[in-house]
Amino acid sequence: MPPARLIAPLAGVVLAAALFGATWGLDAVARGGLGPGFWPRLALIGLALACAAKLVEEWRRPRPDVDAAVDGPPPISRVKLGLGIGAIVLYVALTPLLGFALVTALFIAAFMILCGTRSAAVILANVGLGTVALLYLFVKIVYLPLPKGDGPFEALTLGLYRALRLF
């Protein structure tokens, strides 16, 4: 059995490879262009490469029992990890209801605060620039129909799209 520190990155590579094959069925839904499976495949390739890099890094890192003088990274806060996972789950759950733009802005702000950013100016700049950049990328460049939200949130999203000249 591999050392415990190798299990998570190895599992990430295996999971990405397993899910990669499932994305080919997505292309049967549409004709022409990149196809709906392109972006999930690209994300899975990125996940596999990142996990493979972490696997190599962990493999090459001296074992603590062999070299006790080596200081490793600080321990991961389980509370922050849980809050980060919760933020991602809420992001996915709330996007259809509140719309991509609003939930993305809230997610960026929440994640930056969770990671320790305290400057309101830095958070607001990243929320504004990050949300607008993602909207332009997905709506104007990729032509991906993003969730606009329901009721007043749809009107808010459409107003934002018009102000940014996305429509």
C-alpha positions in Angstrom: 0.0 0.0 0.0 1.3 3.5 -0.9 2.1 5.9 2.0 -0.9 7.8 3.2 0.4 11.1 1.7 0.3 9.6 -1.8 -3.3 8.3 -1.6 -5.2 11.6 -2.2 -3.3 12.7 -5.3 -3.3 9.2 -6.7 -7.1 9.0 -6.1 -7.4 12.4 -7.9 -5.6 11.1 -11.0 -7.7 7.9 -11.0 -11.0 9.8 -10.6 -10.1 12.2 -13.4 -9.2 9.3 -15.7 -12.5 7.5 -14.8 -14.6 10.6 -15.4 -12.8 11.6 -18.6 -14.3 8.6 -20.4 -17.8 9.6 -19.3 -17.5 13.0 -21.0 -17.5 11.6 -24.6 -21.3 10.9 -24.4 -21.9 14.6 -23.9 -20.8 15.4 -27.5 -23.7 13.3 -28.8 -26.1 16.0 -27.6 -24.8 18.8 -29.9 -23.3 19.2 -33.3 -20.5 21.4 -34.5 -18.1 23.6 -32.5 -16.2 22.4 -29.5 -19.1 20.3 -28.1 -20.4 20.2 -24.6 -17.8 17.7 -23.5 -14.9 19.9 -24.3 -14.8 22.0 -21.1 -15.4 19.1 -18.7 -12.6 17.2 -20.4 -10.3 20.2 -20.2 -11.1 20.6 -16.4 -10.4 16.9 -15.9 -7.1 17.1 -17.7 -6.2 20.0 -15.4 -7.2 18.0 -12.4 -5.2 15.0 -13.5 -2.1 17.1 -14.2 -2.4 18.9 -10.9 -2.9 15.7 -8.9 0.0 14.0 -10.8 2.3 17.0 -10.0 1.3 16.7 -6.3 1.9 13.0 -6.5 5.4 13.5 -7.8 6.1 16.2 -5.2 4.9 14.0 -2.4 6.9 11.0 -3.8 10.1 13.0 -3.8 9.6 14.7 -0.4 11.6 13.1 2.4 9.6 11.0 4.7 9.2 12.5 8.2 10.4 9.2 9.9 13.6 9.3 7.9 14.4 13.0 8.1 12.9 14.4 11.3 14.5 17.8 10.7 12.4 18.5 7.6 9.6 20.9 8.3 6.5 20.2 6.3 3.7 22.6 5.4 1.4 23.8 8.2 -1.5 21.5 9.1 -4.7 22.0 7.2 -7.5 23.6 9.3 -10.3 21.1 9.2 -12.8 23.9 9.9 -11.6 26.0 7.0 -11.5 22.9 4.8 -15.1 22.1 5.7 -16.2 25.7 5.2 -14.5 25.7 1.8 -16.2 22.5 0.7 -19.5 24.0 2.0 -19.0 27.1 0.0 -18.5 25.1 -3.2 -21.6 23.0 -2.5 -23.6 26.2 -1.8 -22.2 27.7 -5.0 -23.5 24.8 -7.1 -26.9 24.6 -5.2 -27.6 28.3 -5.4 -26.5 29.1 -8.9 -29.8 28.0 -10.6 -31.9 30.1 -8.1 -29.7 33.2 -7.8 -27.9 33.2 -11.1 -24.3 32.7 -12.0 -23.2 36.3 -11.7 -24.5 36.9 -8.2 -23.4 33.6 -6.8 -20.0 33.9 -8.3 -19.5 37.3 -6.8 -20.6 36.0 -3.4 -18.4 32.9 -3.7 -15.3 34.9 -4.6 -15.8 37.2 -1.6 -16.5 34.3 0.8 -13.5 32.3 -0.4 -11.2 35.3 -0.1 -12.4 36.0 3.4 -12.0 32.3 4.3 -8.4 32.4 3.0 -7.6 35.3 5.2 -7.9 38.4 3.0 -9.0 41.3 5.2 -8.8 44.3 2.8 -12.3 45.2 1.6 -10.8 47.0 -1.4 -8.9 43.9 -2.4 -12.0 41.7 -2.0 -14.2 44.1 -3.9 -11.7 44.5 -6.7 -11.4 40.7 -7.1 -15.1 40.2 -6.9 -15.8 42.8 -9.6 -12.9 41.9 -11.9 -13.3 38.1 -11.4 -17.1 38.1 -11.9 -16.9 40.3 -15.0 -14.0 38.3 -16.5 -15.8 35.0 -16.0 -19.0 36.5 -17.5 -17.2 37.7 -20.6 -15.3 34.4 -20.9 -18.3 32.2 -20.7 -21.0 34.4 -22.4 -19.0 36.2 -25.1 -16.1 33.9 -25.9 -17.4 30.4 -25.1 -21.1 31.1 -25.8 -22.1 29.1 -22.7 -25.6 29.8 -21.5 -25.2 30.5 -17.8 -28.0 30.3 -15.2 -29.6 33.7 -14.9 -31.6 32.9 -11.7 -35.3 33.0 -11.0 -37.7 36.0 -10.6 -36.0 39.1 -9.5 -32.6 37.5 -9.8 -33.1 36.9 -13.5 -34.0 40.6 -14.0 -30.8 41.5 -12.0 -28.7 39.2 -14.2 -30.2 40.5 -17.4 -29.7 44.1 -16.3 -26.0 43.3 -15.6 -25.6 41.6 -19.0 -27.0 44.7 -20.7 -24.8 47.0 -18.7 -21.8 44.9 -19.6 -23.0 44.7 -23.3 -23.1 41.0 -23.1 -26.5 41.0 -24.9 
